[in-house]
Amino acid sequence: MRTKLIGVAAAFGLVVAGLTGAALAASPAIENAKAQCIIGEQTDGYLGVKDSSRASAELRREVDSINLQRKAAYTKLAAQNGVSVETAAALTAEKLINNAPSGQCYRDQSGVWRQK
């Protein structure tokens, strides 16, 4: 299993690049919300709302849409590599969080929001 995970993890440079379209191509509204820590990446591979009082209904719909597209991409990746969708999502999340610019917020594995 460890070898399989290493192989999957090695492919994540391509995976993150392969999550194109709405799955990763964030609109200016999403990028702005990330920069303001209204939303952020989570260790489960999906976007989350950090500050619900500042998240408009339109922003929430966009987050939901991106998350649906990510789930489809993670499902495909998992099937191609013989791992669970959760594993594919978590490995991608690690890359997304590590590559996020300083100042953006992310939710760690314990559920706590942190700022890079």
C-alpha positions as a Markdown table, in Angstrom:
| # | Residue | x | y | z |
|---|---|---|---|---|
| 1 | Met | 0.0 | 0.0 | 0.0 |
| 2 | Arg | 2.8 | 2.4 | 0.8 |
| 3 | Thr | 4.3 | 1.9 | -2.6 |
| 4 | Lys | 1.0 | 2.6 | -4.2 |
| 5 | Leu | 0.6 | 5.8 | -2.1 |
| 6 | Ile | 4.1 | 6.9 | -3.1 |
| 7 | Gly | 3.2 | 6.4 | -6.8 |
| 8 | Val | 0.0 | 8.3 | -6.3 |
| 9 | Ala | 1.8 | 11.1 | -4.4 |
| 10 | Ala | 4.4 | 11.3 | -7.2 |
| 11 | Ala | 1.7 | 11.8 | -9.7 |
| 12 | Phe | 0.2 | 14.8 | -7.8 |
| 13 | Gly | 2.3 | 17.3 | -9.6 |
| 14 | Leu | 0.5 | 16.2 | -12.7 |
| 15 | Val | -2.8 | 15.8 | -10.8 |
| 16 | Val | -2.8 | 19.3 | -9.5 |
| 17 | Ala | -2.0 | 20.5 | -12.9 |
| 18 | Gly | -4.7 | 18.2 | -14.3 |
| 19 | Leu | -7.4 | 19.6 | -12.1 |
| 20 | Thr | -8.2 | 22.3 | -14.6 |
| 21 | Gly | -11.3 | 24.1 | -15.4 |
| 22 | Ala | -13.5 | 25.1 | -12.5 |
| 23 | Ala | -12.0 | 22.5 | -10.2 |
| 24 | Leu | -8.9 | 24.6 | -9.7 |
| 25 | Ala | -9.2 | 27.6 | -12.0 |
| 26 | Ala | -10.6 | 30.0 | -9.4 |
| 27 | Ser | -12.5 | 33.1 | -10.4 |
| 28 | Pro | -11.4 | 36.4 | -9.1 |
| 29 | Ala | -14.2 | 36.2 | -6.4 |
| 30 | Ile | -12.7 | 32.9 | -5.2 |
| 31 | Glu | -9.2 | 34.2 | -5.2 |
| 32 | Asn | -10.3 | 37.4 | -3.4 |
| 33 | Ala | -12.2 | 35.4 | -0.8 |
| 34 | Lys | -9.1 | 33.2 | -0.2 |
| 35 | Ala | -6.9 | 36.2 | 0.2 |
| 36 | Gln | -9.3 | 37.6 | 2.8 |
| 37 | Cys | -9.6 | 34.3 | 4.6 |
| 38 | Ile | -13.3 | 34.1 | 4.0 |
| 39 | Ile | -12.8 | 30.7 | 2.4 |
| 40 | Gly | -9.8 | 28.4 | 2.3 |
| 41 | Glu | -8.4 | 25.0 | 1.4 |
| 42 | Gln | -9.1 | 22.1 | 3.7 |
| 43 | Thr | -7.1 | 18.9 | 4.3 |
| 44 | Asp | -9.9 | 16.9 | 2.8 |
| 45 | Gly | -9.3 | 18.4 | -0.6 |
| 46 | Tyr | -12.2 | 20.7 | -0.7 |
| 47 | Leu | -12.8 | 24.4 | -0.2 |
| 48 | Gly | -14.4 | 25.4 | 3.0 |
| 49 | Val | -16.0 | 28.6 | 4.3 |
| 50 | Lys | -14.1 | 30.0 | 7.2 |
| 51 | Asp | -16.1 | 33.2 | 7.8 |
| 52 | Ser | -19.7 | 32.5 | 7.0 |
| 53 | Ser | -20.8 | 36.0 | 7.9 |
| 54 | Arg | -18.8 | 37.4 | 5.0 |
| 55 | Ala | -19.5 | 34.6 | 2.5 |
| 56 | Ser | -22.3 | 35.7 | 0.1 |
| 57 | Ala | -24.8 | 33.2 | -1.3 |
| 58 | Glu | -23.1 | 33.6 | -4.7 |
| 59 | Leu | -19.7 | 32.8 | -3.2 |
| 60 | Arg | -21.1 | 29.7 | -1.5 |
| 61 | Arg | -22.6 | 28.5 | -4.7 |
| 62 | Glu | -19.3 | 28.9 | -6.4 |
| 63 | Val | -17.5 | 27.0 | -3.6 |
| 64 | Asp | -20.1 | 24.2 | -3.9 |
| 65 | Ser | -19.6 | 24.0 | -7.7 |
| 66 | Ile | -15.8 | 23.8 | -7.4 |
| 67 | Asn | -16.1 | 21.1 | -4.7 |
| 68 | Leu | -18.4 | 19.0 | -7.0 |
| 69 | Gln | -16.0 | 19.3 | -9.8 |
| 70 | Arg | -13.1 | 18.4 | -7.5 |
| 71 | Lys | -15.0 | 15.3 | -6.3 |
| 72 | Ala | -15.4 | 14.2 | -9.9 |
| 73 | Ala | -11.7 | 14.7 | -10.5 |
| 74 | Tyr | -10.7 | 12.9 | -7.3 |
| 75 | Thr | -13.0 | 10.0 | -8.1 |
| 76 | Lys | -11.3 | 9.6 | -11.5 |
| 77 | Leu | -7.8 | 9.9 | -10.0 |
| 78 | Ala | -8.7 | 7.3 | -7.3 |
| 79 | Ala | -10.0 | 4.8 | -9.9 |
| 80 | Gln | -6.8 | 5.3 | -12.0 |
| 81 | Asn | -4.6 | 4.6 | -9.0 |
| 82 | Gly | -6.5 | 2.1 | -7.0 |
| 83 | Val | -6.9 | 4.3 | -3.9 |
| 84 | Ser | -9.9 | 5.7 | -2.2 |
| 85 | Val | -11.4 | 9.0 | -3.2 |
| 86 | Glu | -10.5 | 10.3 | 0.2 |
| 87 | Thr | -6.8 | 9.4 | -0.2 |
| 88 | Ala | -6.7 | 11.1 | -3.6 |
| 89 | Ala | -8.4 | 14.2 | -2.2 |
| 90 | Ala | -6.1 | 14.4 | 0.8 |
| 91 | Leu | -2.9 | 14.0 | -1.2 |
| 92 | Thr | -4.1 | 16.8 | -3.5 |
| 93 | Ala | -5.1 | 19.0 | -0.5 |
| 94 | Glu | -1.5 | 18.6 | 0.8 |
| 95 | Lys | -0.2 | 20.0 | -2.5 |
| 96 | Leu | -2.8 | 22.8 | -2.6 |
| 97 | Ile | -2.1 | 23.9 | 0.9 |
| 98 | Asn | 1.6 | 23.8 | 0.6 |
| 99 | Asn | 1.5 | 25.8 | -2.6 |
| 100 | Ala | -1.0 | 28.4 | -1.3 |
| 101 | Pro | 0.3 | 31.9 | -1.0 |
| 102 | Ser | 1.3 | 33.4 | 2.4 |
| 103 | Gly | -1.7 | 35.0 | 4.1 |
| 104 | Gln | -4.3 | 32.5 | 2.9 |
| 105 | Cys | -6.2 | 30.4 | 5.4 |
| 106 | Tyr | -6.6 | 26.6 | 5.5 |
| 107 | Arg | -8.3 | 24.2 | 7.8 |
| 108 | Asp | -5.9 | 21.6 | 9.3 |
| 109 | Gln | -6.7 | 18.0 | 10.1 |
| 110 | Ser | -8.0 | 18.9 | 13.6 |
| 111 | Gly | -10.6 | 21.3 | 12.1 |
| 112 | Val | -8.8 | 24.4 | 13.2 |
| 113 | Trp | -8.4 | 27.3 | 10.7 |
| 114 | Arg | -4.9 | 28.5 | 10.3 |
| 115 | Gln | -3.2 | 31.3 | 8.3 |
| 116 | Lys | -0.1 | 30.6 | 6.3 |
